[in-house]
Amino acid sequence: MKLAYQGYDLTGKSATGIIDAPTRPEAAEQLRKQGILATRIDELDAAITDIASGATAGVSFSRASKGSARHLTELASFSRQLSILVSTKTPLVQAMAAVERQTPQGPWRDILAAVRLKVEEGRSLSEAMEEHPSFFSPVCRALVQAGEAGGTLDSMLRNLADLARQQVHIRKSIVGALIYPVVLITVSFFVLIGLIAFVLPRFQDLFKSLGAALPPSTEALITLSNILRGYWWAILPALALSAFALLSAARSPAGTALIHRTILRVPRVGPIVASFCTARIARVLGVLLDAKVGMLDALRLTRQSVGNLCYVELLQASEDRVARGENLSDTLRNPDLITPSVTEAVASGERTGQIGSVLIQVAASMDEDNELLIKTLTSLLEPVILTILGLLIGCVAIAMFMPLFDLTAAGAGGAR
């Protein structure tokens, strides 16, 4: 099989070419013997397609690394169960069959069955996983491959399960923190629309019958109500088209880059996003290095698992500089993205030769701090949102009832 590769030679220079090998791992081994550290190996047809479409390694992402929480939960459960069985010396095929039988019917069970069949045919577990990249990310396959090569598949599967479970936990923490504010804003939005579009028109008829002079705020609300009721057939499609245009722009490379950079500059929110991204990098990179994955390969895989383009660019530059012989801690020194305490911890790990375990400890500490930050931010946001929405609804209510107050005051004055 013809494979196209990218990598670096012993002098740190970029090396690309084509090699003939049955599988990617064998191609990587052949290249290592030739003094080339491969950072990317693709089938020749896939590589040509990537070049033709303008794809680059710097902005390529694994769909599985950003998969749904359900896929991550299934992966964590599979890895944990398989780890237990492998640690008891159960043959891999039998262990996978046992896990498969415990899995409910559905796409995930079909994937496990397909992977098991490939293993039965003599392929390694990591090679079988390569055929399902939507379910098994490059990080997942790298850990499995490292476990197979070092005879520590059970421990690597435990690491993979912990990694997936931690990612699910973080996602659930963020979603749980956002549910209440989102529900509150949504309900308040529909309450305002109901007041303006359905309740206010009844008051409008009353105001006309009484011939009362309307305050500017009430006139503005009546005008808005007439627009909503008279042109809803044009407003709704316009809003839908605007939302579609915004989503399309946001999904474009330029739009995504702009959003990612803007988010990091938002007060209060930016530091939290940066902390989550840093913790993700530290955990993935630490687990990979602790599994004896090469530094350049670990950086490449970590880059593919990070969603923010600012951090992707940082890791791409770090990968290039490490390939030229620089220390990892020096390449990560960017206080706008990585806090100095993290880079100092990396430098300490480099001096002691325990960079993987140090990064894992840093990630665990940052994850705890991030959960506390999310809870604190949510506790601050809830009263702010309640206050703003209360003021909006209060202003609408006052504008509706103010003419009635004026009429009552005028009537009382006339009676005297």
Long-range contacts (C-beta under 8 A, 24 or more apart in sequence): 1-43, 2-43, 2-44, 3-27, 3-41, 3-42, 3-43, 3-44, 4-41, 4-42, 4-43, 4-44, 4-47, 4-48, 5-31, 5-36, 5-38, 5-40, 5-41, 5-42, 6-38, 6-39, 6-40, 6-41, 6-57, 7-31, 7-36, 7-37, 7-38, 7-39, 7-40, 7-296, 8-36, 8-37, 8-39, 8-296, 8-323, 9-35, 9-36, 9-37, 10-35, 12-323, 12-324, 12-325, 18-44, 23-127, 24-127, 24-130, 25-124, 25-126, 25-127, 25-145, 37-294, 37-296, 37-297, 37-323, 39-296, 39-297, 39-300, 39-319, 40-300, 57-300, 57-316, 58-303, 58-312, 58-313, 58-316, 59-253, 59-309, 59-312, 60-304, 61-304, 61-307, 62-133, 62-137, 62-138, 62-139, 62-304, 62-305, 63-133, 63-134, 64-133, 64-134, 64-135, 64-136, 64-137, 64-140, 65-137, 65-138, 65-139, 65-304, 65-305, 66-307, 67-134, 67-135, 67-137, 69-168, 69-171, 69-172, 71-108, 71-135, 72-164, 72-165, 72-167, 72-168, 72-171, 73-164, 73-165, 73-168, 74-103, 74-108, 75-135, 75-136, 75-140, 75-160, 75-161, 75-164, 76-160, 76-161, 76-162, 76-164, 76-165, 76-168, 77-161, 78-103, 78-108, 78-112, 79-157, 79-158, 79-160, 79-161, 79-164, 80-157, 80-158, 80-161, 82-157, 83-153, 83-154, 83-155, 83-157, 83-158, 83-161, 84-154, 86-153, 86-154, 86-157, 87-154, 92-119, 92-125, 92-153, 93-119, 93-120, 108-135, 111-135, 124-148, 125-153, 137-304, 137-305, 138-301, 138-304, 138-305, 139-163, 139-284, 139-287, 139-288, 139-301, 139-302, 139-304, 139-305, 140-164, 142-288, 142-291, 142-293, 142-297, 142-298, 142-301, 143-287, 143-288, 143-291, 143-293, 146-288, 146-291, 146-292, 146-293, 147-291, 150-291, 150-292, 152-291, 156-291, 159-287, 159-290, 159-291, 162-287, 163-283, 163-284, 163-287, 166-283, 166-367, 167-280, 170-276, 170-367, 170-370, 173-371, 173-374, 174-374, 177-374, 177-375, 177-377, 177-378, 178-378, 180-378, 180-382, 181-378, 181-381, 181-382, 181-385, 184-382, 184-385, 184-386, 184-389, 185-385, 185-389, 188-389, 188-392, 188-393, 191-393, 192-392, 192-393, 192-396, 193-228, 195-393, 195-396, 195-397, 195-400, 196-221, 196-224, 196-225, 196-228, 196-396, 197-225, 197-228, 197-229, 199-400, 200-225, 200-400, 201-225, 201-229, 203-400, 203-403, 207-403, 210-403, 210-407, 212-403, 212-406, 212-407, 213-403, 213-406, 214-403, 215-399, 215-402, 215-403, 215-406, 217-395, 217-398, 217-399, 217-402, 218-399, 218-400, 218-402, 218-403, 220-399, 221-396, 221-399, 221-400, 256-309, 257-309, 260-308, 260-309, 260-310, 261-309, 261-310, 263-308, 264-308, 264-310, 264-336, 264-337, 268-377, 272-370, 272-373, 272-374, 272-377, 273-308, 274-337, 274-339, 275-339, 275-366, 275-369, 275-370, 275-373, 276-370, 277-306, 277-307, 277-308, 277-311, 277-337, 278-311, 278-337, 278-338, 278-339, 278-342, 278-366, 279-362, 279-363, 279-366, 279-367, 279-370, 280-305, 280-306, 280-363, 281-306, 281-311, 281-315, 282-342, 282-359, 282-360, 282-362, 282-363, 282-366, 283-359, 283-360, 283-363, 283-364, 283-367, 285-356, 285-359, 286-355, 286-356, 286-357, 286-358, 286-359, 286-360, 286-361, 286-362, 286-363, 287-356, 287-360, 288-356, 289-355, 289-356, 289-359, 290-356, 290-357, 290-360, 291-356, 295-322, 295-328, 296-322, 296-323, 299-328, 310-337, 311-337, 314-338, 328-355, 342-366
